[in-house]
């Protein structure tokens, strides 16, 4: 096996291809995630990234909080409060302006929303302090995919990863979310999964990135897979890219032709010819010193 092939296999081991507990391949709503509702993906991206503006999260409208509480308190068979679906309610109350403001709508009550954001911020801060890795991202657009044609359970993988941070000036204030200015990129774990198991090349980001164009491109390359779909959902969550920088750094395509990692003596020794025993190394050093004397 060639050194290049061995390095490629070693690079793949840096990516977690398992589905259990890996939100990059199998995202699920949970205690450390926050789903955004009724927002337009390209406008959110424009506000956060292009305009570099911080955004805030909105809880579910008070009318729906009251409705939930009233229904919980009512006895069985009692009359329930009638409200339209939430999306319809937001359309009637706020119109299209809700998609161009600095707020991200959620379905959580004010208390639960604050608790969720606090948990996410604490977890992301702890990982940064302990491991030195940024894990907080706003995921825009998801691929609904299946492990094979007979699989019944759909998996959801984020497509556009925007590195963000949560901030607030005091414990009484609500959290805001802002783009960290770190490099944007696709979901490398998903790209490796699709390439290795389905022979599908996930589109790369270009210099003039457009959310809708990118998601449309993904839709095109997965069109041959039955039941696979691309949506414009948005979610805040913890996504670990801790080893992905090494994965990228070891790609020969990212190195000058005359400085490829394939030609590096350390990697050649590691993957091909091995290293000299310590005795031979010492003897070589002694011989070198003797010639200098």
Secondary structure as GFF3:
##gff-version 3
##sequence-region A 1 293
A	DSSP	alpha_helix	3	13	.	.	.	ID=ss1
A	DSSP	beta_strand	33	36	.	.	.	ID=ss2
A	DSSP	alpha_helix	41	45	.	.	.	ID=ss3
A	DSSP	pi_helix	46	50	.	.	.	ID=ss4
A	DSSP	beta_strand	55	58	.	.	.	ID=ss5
A	DSSP	alpha_helix	62	73	.	.	.	ID=ss6
A	DSSP	alpha_helix	86	94	.	.	.	ID=ss7
A	DSSP	three_ten_helix	95	99	.	.	.	ID=ss8
A	DSSP	beta_strand	103	105	.	.	.	ID=ss9
A	DSSP	alpha_helix	110	131	.	.	.	ID=ss10
A	DSSP	beta_strand	136	145	.	.	.	ID=ss11
A	DSSP	beta_strand	155	167	.	.	.	ID=ss12
A	DSSP	beta_strand	176	179	.	.	.	ID=ss13
A	DSSP	beta_strand	185	186	.	.	.	ID=ss14
A	DSSP	alpha_helix	188	198	.	.	.	ID=ss15
A	DSSP	alpha_helix	211	221	.	.	.	ID=ss16
A	DSSP	beta_strand	229	238	.	.	.	ID=ss17
A	DSSP	alpha_helix	244	249	.	.	.	ID=ss18
A	DSSP	three_ten_helix	252	254	.	.	.	ID=ss19
A	DSSP	three_ten_helix	257	259	.	.	.	ID=ss20
A	DSSP	three_ten_helix	261	263	.	.	.	ID=ss21
A	DSSP	alpha_helix	265	268	.	.	.	ID=ss22
A	DSSP	pi_helix	269	273	.	.	.	ID=ss23
A	DSSP	alpha_helix	278	292	.	.	.	ID=ss24
###
